[in-house]
Amino acid sequence: MPEAQIELLDARCAVGESPVWHAQELAWYWVDIPARRIWRLDHASGALRYWTAAEMVACIAPRARGGLIAGMESGLFALDLKDDGSVAAERLATPPELQPGMRFNDGRTDRQGRFWAGTMWMDMAAARPVGKLYRYSHEGGLSAPQAAGLVTQNGLAWSPDGRTMYLSDSHPSRRIVWAYDFDVDAGVPSNRRVFVDMAAYVGRPDGASVDVDGCYWVAGNDGGSLLRFTPAGVLDRELKLPFAKPSMPCFGGPGLDTLLVTSIPAPGKQDDPDAGAVVLARPGVQGLPEAMFAG
């Protein structure tokens, strides 16, 4: 398979995260967490713009009724993006375990349109395993924690049939991707097992996406590449990127054949001129449509 062509966008982030393809708008969205920005790229025109929220936005997904759902510093919110560049936020839920010094991190919808997001302690050097994973639905509200003991929750994704859920802990002390059996009706993961031990590879397992073949594309943070693992957990492809710390890939475009990849600058690293950039890549495979939040 030929190497993917990489296109660099004119958008730099302090911590770029949570890219998502909005099929109804034919547009990409992603966030810059510490800048409190939500970015949008129009596919047809290439126009870029951003909105600024009142607090940090870590993960987003489109809502069926319009706007976005987001995991933020103080809870889960429904967001409306205003013409003046501001963000109107309606609180949906706050986990009782979410305390000062924590925030939400990685999140996305499952195949049934329920929103999943995990929490973390913001000072990663403290390595506090206080992170938990939650499910939120319009009908059921906020679930009890569905996973716990996480240092830096990441890597949420689902297999094409929705019956396998993936979750990672990207902290340097963990570097593990797990797979779970997933009850698609109840939205409950079970039977956790190691899918990939990233200690055997370069990089830490950050955000991820699944393609039509059921392969798991994970950002190798600190490794400068995307790694593609088969459903059996076997590495079958590595896509090199122009920065050291990719944070999350997402398939999109009208044919779902393009990856948008966000990144994070490395503190004090001078030989990484594209750190914090956002790129588009065409890897020669298609992704899967992401469900909108059903509420």
Secondary structure, 3 states (H helix, E strand, C coil): CCCCEEEEEEEECCCEEEEEEECCCCEEEEEECCCCEEEEEECCCCCEEEEECCCCEEEEEEECCCCEEEEECCCEEEEEECCCCEEEEEEEECCCCCCCCEEEEEEEECCCCCEEEEEEECCHHHCCCCEEEEEEECCCEECCCCEEEECEEEEEEECCCCCEEEEEECCCCCCEEEEEEEECCCCEEEEEEEEEEHHHCCCEEEEEEEECCCCEEEEEECCCEEEEECCCCCEEEEEECCCCCEEEEEEECCCCCEEEEEECCCCCCCCCCCCCEEEEEECCCCECCCCCECC
